[in-house]
C-alpha cells in the first residue's frame, strides 16, 4: 500500500504549482465568489439593526466601474507578462522562463485583477436580483471598498516590478536565488537525508546475486526522489536501496535508477509456496519503488543545485556572443558563482552523520567537479578573448579556492589553470597577455605567502 503524501513530494508539488500561471487567479476567483455570498450572512442577524443604510444603486455603480476597468487591466497585465516571457527567452535563455512565470508580484497582480473582475460581476448579478437586504448591501459596500484599495495597492506595486520583469539583470537574480535555495536545501539535508553510498555499488551493480536494478521506460530528467517513500519501501522489503540517479540526471531505459540489496533472503519454503505469484509480487514491489522517482522532460530548479549553475552559464554565454557583446553580464554572473560556491563549500565543514534520516537508503554525493564544469566551462570558453572577463574569472576562482575546503579548492584551481590557458591562446594583443600574467602571478604570490 502506498504511503500518504510525503514532505518531499509535497514540497515538489507546491513548487510545481507555483510555476503554473493559472493557480493563483483561480484561487482568487473562488475567494471572490465566496466573499460575495459571505455578505449575505449579515442579513437576518442582530447586527443588521445597527448598520447604516447604503443605497443599492451606489454600490452597483461602483461594481460596474470595477467590472469594466478590471477586465481591461487584467488583459493588459497578461499581455505585459507574455512580452516579458518572450524578452527573457530572447535576452537570457528559455530555461529561465519558468522562474519568470513564478514571479510573485506578477502572479499576484494578475490574480488580483481577475479576482476583482469576477467579484464585481457576481456581486452585480446578485444585487440586481435583490439577493441582499440592507445589511447585506452595507457589507457588500465595505467589501467593494476593500477590493478597490487592494487593486490600487497591487497596481502600484506591480508597476514598480513590471519595469524589471524579463530584464537580464532581474533574470540573473531570480536564477541565482533559485540556485541558492536548492543549495541551502541540499546543505540542510546532505545526500537527501540518506547514508553515504559505498563507492563499489555501481561497479558491482551487475552482480545479480547481490544487487537488483530498477529501471524505467520513461526517458527524461529525474526531477525528484521521494526519499521517505523509498525508505518505507526498503523497510517493508527488508532491503537497502542505493540511489543511482540524482535529481537533474538524464535517465534512459538502460540506466538504473537505483540498486536494491536484500538484507534478508527469503526462506526457500516461502519461495516455493509463492512461486506462482512471485513475479507479479516483484513487479508490484518494483512499481511501488518506481513511483518514488518523478521523471519529466525538464529539470527542476528546486531539487537540482546544478541546474541553476547551468542556466547562469547559458545566460553568460549568450551575453558573450558577438551579436550581444555584453561582458558586464558575464562578470555579474561570475559574482553570482562566488556567492553560490562559497555557500556550497560549507558542506565540507558540516557533520553529515547527524543528518541521516533514511538509514535504509544510500545516496551518492553531488560531484563538485561536475558543478564547476557546469558553471565555468562555458564562460571560460566564450569569454577567453576578453581581458576583463578573464581577469574576473581568475579573481573569482581564487576567492572560491581561498574560502573553501579541499575538494572545492582543488576544482577551483584546476578551472583557473584551464581558463588561463584558454585566454592566453585566445589573446591576439600582447598587452592583454602581460596583464593577465601579472594578475595570475600576483594571486599566486598571495596564496604562497598568506
C-alpha positions as CSV (number, residue, x, y, z in Angstrom):
1,X,0.0,0.0,0.0
2,X,1.4,3.4,-1.0
3,X,2.2,5.7,1.8
4,X,0.4,9.1,2.2
5,X,1.9,12.1,0.5
6,X,5.3,12.8,1.9
7,X,7.1,16.0,2.7
8,X,9.4,15.6,-0.3
9,X,6.6,15.1,-2.7
10,X,4.5,17.9,-1.1
11,X,7.4,20.3,-1.5
12,X,7.8,19.3,-5.1
13,X,4.1,19.7,-5.8
14,X,4.0,23.1,-4.2
15,X,6.9,24.3,-6.3
16,X,5.3,22.9,-9.4
17,X,2.0,24.6,-8.7
18,X,3.9,27.9,-8.1
19,X,5.2,27.6,-11.7
20,X,1.6,27.3,-13.0
21,X,0.2,30.7,-14.0
22,X,-3.5,29.7,-13.5
23,X,-3.3,28.6,-9.9
24,X,-3.4,32.0,-8.1
25,X,-6.0,33.5,-10.5
26,X,-8.3,30.5,-10.0
27,X,-7.8,30.7,-6.2
28,X,-8.7,34.4,-6.2
29,X,-11.7,33.8,-8.4
30,X,-13.1,31.3,-5.9
31,X,-12.3,33.5,-3.0
32,X,-14.1,36.4,-4.7
33,X,-17.2,34.4,-5.3
34,X,-17.2,33.2,-1.6
35,X,-16.8,36.9,-0.5
36,X,-19.9,38.0,-2.4
37,X,-22.1,35.3,-0.8
38,X,-20.5,35.9,2.6
39,X,-22.1,39.4,2.6
40,X,-25.5,37.6,2.8
41,X,-24.6,36.3,6.2
42,X,-25.2,39.8,7.7
43,X,-28.9,39.7,6.7
44,X,-31.2,38.4,9.4
45,X,-28.8,38.9,12.2
46,X,-29.0,41.4,15.2
47,X,-26.1,43.3,13.6
48,X,-28.5,44.4,10.8
49,X,-30.4,46.8,13.1
50,X,-27.2,48.8,13.9
51,X,-25.7,49.1,10.4
52,X,-26.2,52.3,8.4
53,X,-28.2,52.1,5.2
54,X,-26.4,52.3,1.8
55,X,-28.2,52.8,-1.4
56,X,-28.2,49.7,-3.6
57,X,-27.7,51.9,-6.7
58,X,-24.5,53.4,-5.4
59,X,-23.0,50.0,-4.7
60,X,-24.0,48.8,-8.2
61,X,-22.3,51.8,-9.8
62,X,-19.1,51.1,-8.0
63,X,-19.2,47.5,-9.0
64,X,-19.9,48.5,-12.7
65,X,-16.9,50.7,-12.8
66,X,-14.8,47.9,-11.3
67,X,-16.2,45.3,-13.7
68,X,-15.5,47.5,-16.8
69,X,-12.0,48.5,-15.8
70,X,-10.6,45.3,-14.2
71,X,-11.0,43.2,-17.4
72,X,-9.0,45.8,-19.4
73,X,-6.3,45.9,-16.7
74,X,-6.2,42.1,-16.4
75,X,-5.8,41.8,-20.2
76,X,-3.1,44.5,-20.2
77,X,-1.2,42.7,-17.4
78,X,-1.4,39.4,-19.1
79,X,0.0,40.9,-22.3
80,X,2.8,42.5,-20.4
81,X,3.7,39.2,-18.8
82,X,3.7,37.4,-22.1
83,X,6.1,40.1,-23.5
84,X,8.3,39.7,-20.5
85,X,8.5,35.9,-21.1
86,X,9.4,36.4,-24.7
87,X,12.0,39.0,-23.7
88,X,13.5,36.7,-21.1
89,X,13.7,33.9,-23.6
90,X,15.5,36.0,-26.2
91,X,17.8,38.0,-24.0
92,X,18.8,35.3,-21.4
93,X,17.8,31.7,-22.0
94,X,14.5,29.8,-22.5
95,X,15.3,27.8,-19.3
96,X,14.7,30.9,-17.2
97,X,11.1,31.4,-18.3
98,X,9.7,29.1,-15.6
99,X,11.2,31.4,-13.0
100,X,9.7,34.5,-14.6
101,X,6.3,32.8,-14.7
102,X,6.6,32.0,-11.0
103,X,7.3,35.7,-10.1
104,X,5.1,36.5,-7.1
105,X,4.5,40.2,-8.0
106,X,3.2,39.4,-11.5
107,X,1.1,36.4,-10.4
108,X,-0.4,38.4,-7.5
109,X,-1.2,41.3,-9.8
110,X,-2.9,39.2,-12.4
111,X,-4.8,37.2,-9.8
112,X,-6.0,40.4,-8.0
113,X,-7.2,42.0,-11.2
114,X,-9.0,38.8,-12.4
115,X,-10.4,38.2,-8.9
116,X,-11.7,41.8,-8.7
117,X,-13.4,41.4,-12.1
118,X,-15.1,38.2,-11.0
119,X,-16.1,39.7,-7.7
120,X,-17.8,42.7,-9.4
121,X,-19.6,40.6,-11.9
122,X,-21.0,38.1,-9.4
123,X,-21.9,41.0,-7.0
124,X,-23.7,43.0,-9.6
125,X,-25.7,39.9,-10.7
126,X,-26.7,39.1,-7.1
127,X,-27.5,42.7,-6.2
128,X,-29.6,43.2,-9.3
129,X,-31.8,40.2,-8.4
130,X,-32.4,41.6,-4.8
131,X,-30.3,38.9,-3.3
132,X,-29.2,41.2,-0.4
133,X,-31.1,43.1,2.2
134,X,-29.9,46.3,3.8
135,X,-27.3,44.7,6.0
136,X,-26.0,42.6,3.1
137,X,-25.8,45.7,0.9
138,X,-23.8,47.5,3.5
139,X,-21.4,44.6,3.9
140,X,-21.1,44.3,0.1
141,X,-20.2,48.1,0.0
142,X,-17.5,47.5,2.6
143,X,-16.1,44.6,0.6
144,X,-16.2,46.6,-2.6
145,X,-14.2,49.4,-1.0
146,X,-11.7,46.8,0.3
147,X,-11.3,45.3,-3.1
148,X,-10.8,48.8,-4.6
149,X,-8.0,49.5,-2.1
150,X,-6.4,46.1,-2.7
151,X,-6.4,46.7,-6.5
152,X,-4.8,50.1,-6.2
153,X,-2.0,48.9,-3.9
154,X,-1.4,45.9,-6.1
155,X,-1.3,48.0,-9.2
156,X,1.3,50.4,-7.6
157,X,3.5,47.5,-6.5
158,X,3.1,45.8,-9.9
159,X,4.1,49.0,-11.8
160,X,7.3,49.0,-9.8
161,X,8.2,45.4,-10.7
162,X,6.9,45.3,-14.3
163,X,9.8,47.6,-15.5
164,X,12.3,44.9,-14.4
165,X,10.3,41.9,-15.4
166,X,12.1,39.9,-18.1
167,X,15.2,42.1,-18.0
168,X,18.6,40.3,-17.9
169,X,19.7,41.6,-14.5
170,X,16.4,40.6,-12.9
171,X,16.5,37.2,-14.6
172,X,20.0,36.6,-13.4
173,X,19.0,37.5,-9.8
174,X,16.0,35.1,-10.0
175,X,18.1,32.2,-11.2
176,X,20.8,32.9,-8.5
177,X,18.1,32.9,-5.9
178,X,16.6,29.6,-7.2
179,X,20.1,28.1,-7.2
180,X,20.8,29.3,-3.7
181,X,17.6,27.8,-2.4
182,X,18.5,24.5,-3.9
183,X,22.0,24.6,-2.4
184,X,20.7,25.6,1.0
185,X,18.1,22.8,0.9
186,X,20.8,20.3,-0.1
187,X,23.1,21.6,2.7
188,X,20.3,21.1,5.2
189,X,19.7,17.5,4.0
190,X,23.1,16.2,2.8
191,X,22.6,13.3,0.4
192,X,18.9,13.9,0.5
193,X,18.9,12.6,4.1
194,X,20.3,9.2,3.2
195,X,23.6,7.5,4.1
196,X,26.9,7.7,2.3
197,X,26.9,5.4,-0.7
198,X,29.6,2.8,-0.9
199,X,32.0,3.5,-3.8
200,X,31.7,0.0,-5.2
201,X,28.0,-0.1,-5.6
202,X,27.9,0.9,-9.3
203,X,30.9,-1.3,-10.0
204,X,29.1,-4.3,-8.5
205,X,25.7,-3.4,-9.8
206,X,25.8,-6.1,-12.5
207,X,26.2,-8.8,-9.9
208,X,22.6,-10.0,-9.8
209,X,23.3,-12.3,-6.9
210,X,23.8,-9.3,-4.7
211,X,22.0,-6.4,-6.4
212,X,18.8,-6.0,-8.3
213,X,18.4,-3.0,-10.6
214,X,15.4,-0.7,-11.1
215,X,14.9,0.8,-14.5
216,X,12.2,2.7,-16.2
217,X,10.8,3.0,-19.7
218,X,10.4,6.8,-19.2
219,X,13.1,9.0,-20.8
220,X,13.7,12.3,-19.2
221,X,15.2,14.1,-16.2
222,X,14.9,12.9,-12.7
223,X,13.0,15.8,-11.0
224,X,12.6,14.4,-7.5
225,X,13.4,11.4,-5.4
226,X,10.8,10.8,-2.7
227,X,13.2,9.6,0.0
228,X,10.5,8.9,2.6
229,X,8.7,6.6,0.1
230,X,12.0,4.8,-0.8
231,X,12.8,4.4,2.9
232,X,9.3,3.0,3.6
233,X,9.6,0.5,0.7
234,X,13.1,-0.6,1.9
235,X,11.9,-1.2,5.4
236,X,8.9,-3.2,4.1
237,X,11.1,-5.3,1.8
238,X,14.0,-5.5,4.4
239,X,16.4,-4.2,1.8
240,X,19.0,-1.5,1.2
241,X,18.3,0.8,-1.7
242,X,21.3,2.5,-3.4
243,X,20.2,5.5,-5.4
244,X,22.0,5.8,-8.7
245,X,20.2,8.8,-10.4
246,X,20.1,12.1,-8.6
247,X,17.7,14.9,-9.4
248,X,18.9,16.6,-12.6
249,X,20.4,13.5,-14.2
250,X,19.0,12.2,-17.5
251,X,17.6,8.7,-17.3
252,X,17.1,6.2,-20.1
253,X,15.9,2.6,-20.0
254,X,19.5,1.3,-20.0
255,X,20.5,3.3,-16.9
256,X,19.4,2.0,-13.5
257,X,17.6,4.4,-11.2
258,X,18.8,2.5,-8.1
259,X,20.3,-0.7,-7.0
260,X,18.5,-3.0,-4.5
261,X,20.4,-5.0,-2.0
262,X,18.4,-7.6,0.0
263,X,19.4,-7.7,3.7
264,X,17.5,-10.9,4.5
265,X,16.9,-13.5,1.8
266,X,13.5,-15.1,1.8
267,X,13.1,-18.6,3.1
268,X,13.0,-21.3,0.5
269,X,9.7,-22.6,1.6
270,X,8.2,-19.2,1.1
271,X,9.7,-19.0,-2.3
272,X,8.2,-22.4,-3.3
273,X,4.9,-21.5,-1.8
274,X,4.6,-18.3,-3.7
275,X,6.3,-19.4,-6.9
276,X,3.2,-18.9,-9.0
277,X,2.6,-15.3,-7.8
278,X,6.3,-14.3,-7.2
279,X,6.7,-12.5,-10.5
280,X,3.6,-10.4,-10.1
281,X,4.5,-9.5,-6.5
282,X,8.0,-8.5,-7.5
283,X,6.5,-6.3,-10.3
284,X,4.2,-4.6,-7.8
285,X,7.0,-4.1,-5.4
286,X,9.2,-2.5,-8.1
287,X,6.2,-0.4,-9.2
288,X,5.8,1.0,-5.7
289,X,9.5,1.9,-5.6
290,X,9.5,3.3,-9.1
291,X,6.7,5.7,-8.1
292,X,9.2,7.4,-5.8
293,X,11.1,8.8,-8.8
294,X,9.5,11.8,-10.5
295,X,10.6,11.9,-14.1
296,X,9.9,14.8,-16.5
297,X,11.1,16.5,-19.7
298,X,12.6,19.4,-17.9
299,X,15.0,19.8,-15.0
300,X,13.8,21.4,-11.7
301,X,15.4,24.4,-10.1
302,X,14.1,23.4,-6.7
303,X,15.7,20.0,-6.3
304,X,18.7,20.3,-8.6
305,X,21.5,22.6,-7.4
306,X,23.4,22.1,-10.7
307,X,20.5,23.4,-12.9
308,X,20.8,26.9,-11.6
309,X,24.5,26.9,-12.5
310,X,23.8,25.6,-16.0
311,X,21.2,28.3,-16.6
312,X,23.5,31.0,-15.4
313,X,26.2,29.7,-17.7
314,X,23.8,29.8,-20.6
315,X,23.0,33.5,-19.9
316,X,26.6,34.3,-19.7
317,X,27.4,32.6,-22.9
318,X,24.7,34.4,-24.7
319,X,25.9,37.7,-23.3
320,X,29.4,37.0,-24.6
321,X,28.3,36.1,-28.1
322,X,29.4,38.6,-30.8
323,X,25.8,39.6,-31.5
324,X,25.2,40.7,-27.9
325,X,28.7,41.6,-26.7
326,X,27.8,42.2,-23.1
327,X,30.8,41.2,-20.9
328,X,29.2,43.0,-18.0
329,X,26.5,40.4,-17.6
330,X,29.1,37.6,-17.6
331,X,31.1,39.4,-14.9
332,X,27.9,39.8,-12.9
333,X,27.3,36.1,-13.2
334,X,30.8,35.3,-12.0
335,X,29.9,37.3,-8.9
336,X,26.8,35.0,-8.5
337,X,29.1,32.0,-8.8
338,X,31.3,33.3,-6.0
339,X,28.3,33.5,-3.6
340,X,26.9,30.1,-4.7
341,X,30.2,28.1,-4.5
342,X,31.3,29.7,-1.2
343,X,27.9,28.7,0.2
344,X,28.2,25.2,-1.3
345,X,31.7,24.8,0.3
346,X,30.1,24.8,3.7
347,X,29.1,21.2,3.2
348,X,32.7,20.1,3.8
349,X,32.5,21.6,7.3
350,X,29.2,20.0,8.1
351,X,28.8,17.0,10.4
352,X,26.7,14.9,8.0
353,X,26.4,11.9,10.3
354,X,23.8,13.7,12.3
355,X,21.7,14.4,9.2
356,X,20.9,10.7,8.3
357,X,17.1,10.4,8.2
358,X,16.8,7.4,5.9
359,X,19.1,4.7,7.1
360,X,18.0,2.1,4.5
361,X,18.8,4.4,1.6
362,X,22.3,5.4,0.3
363,X,22.8,8.4,-2.0
364,X,25.9,9.4,-3.9
365,X,27.4,12.9,-3.4
366,X,27.0,15.6,-6.0
367,X,30.2,15.8,-7.9
368,X,32.0,19.0,-7.1
369,X,34.0,18.7,-10.4
370,X,30.7,18.4,-12.4
371,X,29.4,21.5,-10.7
372,X,32.5,23.5,-11.7
373,X,32.2,22.2,-15.2
374,X,28.5,23.3,-15.4
375,X,29.4,26.8,-14.2
376,X,32.8,27.8,-15.6
377,X,33.5,25.8,-18.7
378,X,31.1,27.8,-21.0
379,X,32.1,31.2,-19.5
380,X,35.8,30.4,-19.8
381,X,35.4,29.3,-23.4
382,X,33.3,32.2,-24.7
383,X,35.0,34.9,-22.7
384,X,38.5,33.7,-23.3
385,X,39.3,36.6,-25.7
386,X,38.0,39.3,-23.4
387,X,40.6,40.5,-20.9
388,X,38.0,41.9,-18.4
389,X,36.2,38.6,-18.3
390,X,39.5,36.6,-18.0
391,X,40.7,38.8,-15.1
392,X,37.4,38.4,-13.2
393,X,37.4,34.7,-13.8
394,X,40.8,34.4,-12.2
395,X,39.8,36.5,-9.2
396,X,36.5,34.6,-8.8
397,X,38.2,31.2,-8.8
398,X,40.9,32.5,-6.4
399,X,38.3,33.8,-4.0
400,X,36.4,30.4,-4.1
401,X,39.6,28.5,-3.5
402,X,40.7,30.5,-0.5
403,X,37.4,30.2,1.3
404,X,36.7,26.5,0.6
405,X,37.7,23.0,1.6
406,X,40.0,20.7,-0.3
407,X,37.5,19.4,-3.0
408,X,36.2,22.8,-3.9
409,X,39.6,24.4,-3.7
410,X,41.2,21.8,-6.0
411,X,38.4,22.1,-8.6
412,X,38.7,25.9,-8.5
413,X,42.5,25.7,-9.0
414,X,42.1,23.4,-12.0
415,X,39.5,25.6,-13.7
416,X,41.6,28.7,-13.0
417,X,44.5,27.0,-14.8
418,X,42.3,25.9,-17.7
419,X,40.7,29.4,-18.0
420,X,44.2,30.9,-18.0
421,X,45.4,28.7,-20.8
422,X,42.3,29.4,-22.9
423,X,42.8,33.1,-22.5
424,X,46.5,33.1,-23.3
425,X,45.7,31.1,-26.5
426,X,42.8,33.4,-27.5
427,X,44.5,36.8,-26.9
428,X,46.0,38.5,-30.0
429,X,47.3,41.5,-28.2
430,X,50.5,41.0,-26.2
431,X,49.5,43.6,-23.7
432,X,46.5,41.5,-22.7
433,X,48.7,38.5,-22.1
434,X,51.1,40.6,-19.9
435,X,48.2,42.0,-17.9
436,X,46.7,38.6,-17.3
437,X,50.1,37.1,-16.4
438,X,50.6,39.9,-13.9
439,X,47.2,39.2,-12.2
440,X,47.8,35.5,-12.0
441,X,51.3,35.9,-10.6
442,X,50.0,38.3,-8.0
443,X,47.3,35.9,-7.0
444,X,49.7,33.0,-6.8
445,X,52.1,35.1,-4.7
446,X,49.4,35.9,-2.2
447,X,48.5,32.2,-2.0
448,X,52.1,31.1,-1.4
449,X,52.6,33.9,1.2
450,X,49.4,34.1,3.3
